[in-house]
């Protein structure tokens, strides 16, 4: 029987196949090791998404069956529409991943675009494309709800 993970044992969770970063005491924020770590996460995530898109394209190409039954045809069209919508979202996510990698390359990654404070390694591991610290993101969401 495999050993059970404790609920709070985050360190054993892989992030897109990559071990979480272990910060060392006194370590400089967003040093080369951290940048390489996040670049690896983002590139692995992008590869996963690209593989999914490729799989979908092949499935759609292979699945051009013409069902004589209108219910079967409608079901197939609904499935295809959902799949395409999902791939569209993944395409937008790939764009955000590319932007995050560009921020790593420019030295802006890991800092809030709104207030300039460090976003933090744990938040970035939870959301590698994050552009804002949790406080600014929370305020932005509150404003968005009030406007909407």
For each residue, the residues with C-beta under 8 A, 3 or more apart:
1:
2:
3:
4:
5: 9 12
6: 9
7:
8:
9: 5 6 12 13
10: 13 20
11: 19 20 22
12: 5 9
13: 9 10 20
14: 17 18 19 20
15: 18 19 20 41 125 128
16: 41 44 45 48
17: 14 44
18: 14 15 37 40 41 44
19: 11 14 15
20: 10 11 13 14 15 125
21: 33 34 37 121 125
22: 11
23: 27 121
24: 27
25:
26:
27: 23 24 31
28: 31
29: 34 110 118 121
30: 34 35 107 109 110 111 118
31: 27 28 34 35
32: 35 36
33: 21 36 37
34: 21 29 30 31 37 38 110 121
35: 30 31 32 38 39 104 109
36: 32 33 39 40
37: 18 21 33 34 40 41
38: 34 35 41 42 100 104 109 110 124 128
39: 35 36 42 43 101 104
40: 18 36 37 43 44
41: 15 16 18 37 38 44 45 125 128
42: 38 39 45 46 97 100 101 104 128 129
43: 39 40 46 47 101
44: 16 17 18 40 41 47 48
45: 16 41 42 48 49 97 128
46: 42 43 49 50 94 97 98
47: 43 44 50 51
48: 16 44 45 51 52
49: 45 46 52 53 90 93 94 97
50: 46 47 53 54 94
51: 47 48 54 55
52: 48 49 55 56 87 90
53: 49 50 56 57 87 90 91
54: 50 51 57 58
55: 51 52 58 59
56: 52 53 59 60 83 84 87
57: 53 54 60 61
58: 54 55 61 62
59: 55 56 62 63 83
60: 56 57 63 64 80 83
61: 57 58 64
62: 58 59
63: 59 60 76 80
64: 60 61
65: 76
66: 73
67: 72 73 76
68: 72 73
69: 72 73
70: 73 74
71: 74 75
72: 67 68 69 75 76
73: 66 67 68 69 70 76 77
74: 70 71 77 78
75: 71 72 78 79
76: 63 65 67 72 73 79 80
77: 73 74 80 81
78: 74 75 81 82
79: 75 76 82 83
80: 60 63 76 77 83 84
81: 77 78 84 85
82: 78 79 85 86
83: 56 59 60 79 80 86 87
84: 56 80 81 87 88
85: 81 82 88 89
86: 82 83 89 90
87: 52 53 56 83 84 90 91
88: 84 85 91 92
89: 85 86 92 93
90: 49 52 53 86 87 93 94
91: 53 87 88 94 95
92: 88 89 95 96
93: 49 89 90 96 97 129
94: 46 49 50 90 91 97 98
95: 91 92 98 99
96: 92 93 99 100 129
97: 42 45 46 49 93 94 100 101 128 129
98: 46 94 95 101 102
99: 95 96 102 103 129
100: 38 42 96 97 103 104 109 128 129
101: 39 42 43 97 98 104 105
102: 98 99 105 106
103: 99 100 106 108 109 110 131
104: 35 38 39 42 100 101 107 109
105: 101 102
106: 102 103 109
107: 30 104
108: 103 111 113
109: 30 35 38 100 103 104 106
110: 29 30 34 38 103 118 119 120 121 124
111: 30 108 116 117 118 119
112: 115 116 117 118 119 131 132 133 136
113: 108 131 132
114: 132 133 136 140
115: 112 133 135 136
116: 111 112
117: 111 112 133 135
118: 29 30 110 111 112 133
119: 110 111 112 123 124 130 132 133 134
120: 110 123 124 133 134
121: 21 23 29 34 110 124 125
122: 125 126
123: 119 120 126 127 130 133 134
124: 38 110 119 120 121 127 128 130
125: 15 20 21 41 121 122 128
126: 122 123 130
127: 123 124 130
128: 15 38 41 42 45 97 100 124 125
129: 42 93 96 97 99 100
130: 119 123 124 126 127 137
131: 103 112 113
132: 112 113 114 119 136 137 140
133: 112 114 115 117 118 119 120 123 136 137
134: 119 120 123 137 138
135: 115 117 138 139
136: 112 114 115 132 133 139 140
137: 130 132 133 134 140 141
138: 134 135 141 142
139: 135 136 142 143
140: 114 132 136 137 143 144
141: 137 138 144 145
142: 138 139 145 146
143: 139 140 146 147
144: 140 141 147 148
145: 141 142 148
146: 142 143
147: 143 144
148: 144 145
